[in-house]
Amino acid sequence: MKPDMFDKPVKILLGLGIPTEVNSVMHAYQILMEWRNQHDPARELALKACRAALIGDIDAQTARAVFVAFAERHDLLAPETGGLLAERSKRSSDPHIR
């Protein structure tokens, strides 16, 4: 595995709510560079973490955690669909729930 790869992708919603999997520090860095609010403190912190990870000062998982915090702050995290699908399946199989 490349040193800038995340152990687990971060799934975020971009543009018109299109889910995007961010798998690496470089991908997170590119998204942050294109962020509409260039003076956002959360963005600045995430950018610093990504830069540090890209030069090897911190590990990719630390940069991932800061990127996740940025995404949470801006409501960008995509909902986990596994639980939603399981709940929908459970409801549709129960004749008492409509």
N, C-alpha and C positions, 0 to 999 in steps of 0.2 A: 504494500500500500504506500502511495506517495505521502510524504510527511505533511502536506497541507490538506489531506483528505479528512473529512469528519467521520467519526465512528458510525454515526447515525445521521442521515440527511435531515435538514430543517425544511419542512414544507411550509411555504408561505404563499399568500395570495397577492399577485401583482396585476397591474393594469385593470382589466375589467373583471377581476376576481378569478383570474386563471391560476390554478395551483402550479407552483414551481418548486422543484426539489433543489435545494442548495446543498451540494455535496462536498464543497471544498472552501478553504479560506479565500482562494482567488475568486471564486464565484461570488461569495459574500462581499468581498472587496469591490467587485465590479458593480454589484447592486447598490452598495452604499455610495459609490462615486456618482451614480446616476440619480440618487435620491433628490427629490424636488426641493427640499428645504436644506440648503447647504449649511445653514447656521444652527442646526439642531444639535444640542449637546449630546444626546444619545447616539446620534450618527457619528459625531466626532470621536466619542469613546470607542464605538465599535470599529471605526476606521483605524484608530491607534492600535487596537488589539489585533486587527487583521494585519497591519503592517508589521507589528512585532512578531506575529506568527510566521509571516512570510520570510523574515530574516533570521528566524530561529531563536528569538529571545523568549518566546513562550510557545507552548504546544498548541496544536490545532484545536484541541478540545476546549481549551480556555478561551480561545477566540470564538469558538462556536457558542459557548455560554454567553459571552457578551453580545454576540449577534442575536441570539434567541431573546435576550433581554430587550434589545432594540426592537425586534419584531413584535414582542409582546406589548411594549409601550405604544406602538403604532397600530395595534390590532391587525397585524399582518399574518399571524400564524393561522394556517389552514386547520380546520377542525379534523380530528381523527375520524375517519369514516368506518373503521372496523367496528367500533362500538355502536355506531348508528345503524349499520347494516344488521348487526346481531339483534339489536332491539326491534328493528322493523320486522325481521324474520320471526322473532318471538311473538310479536303482536299479531302478525298475519296468521300464525299457526294456532292461536288461541281463539276459539269460537266465541268467547265471551267479550272479547275486546274488539271494538269496531272503530 
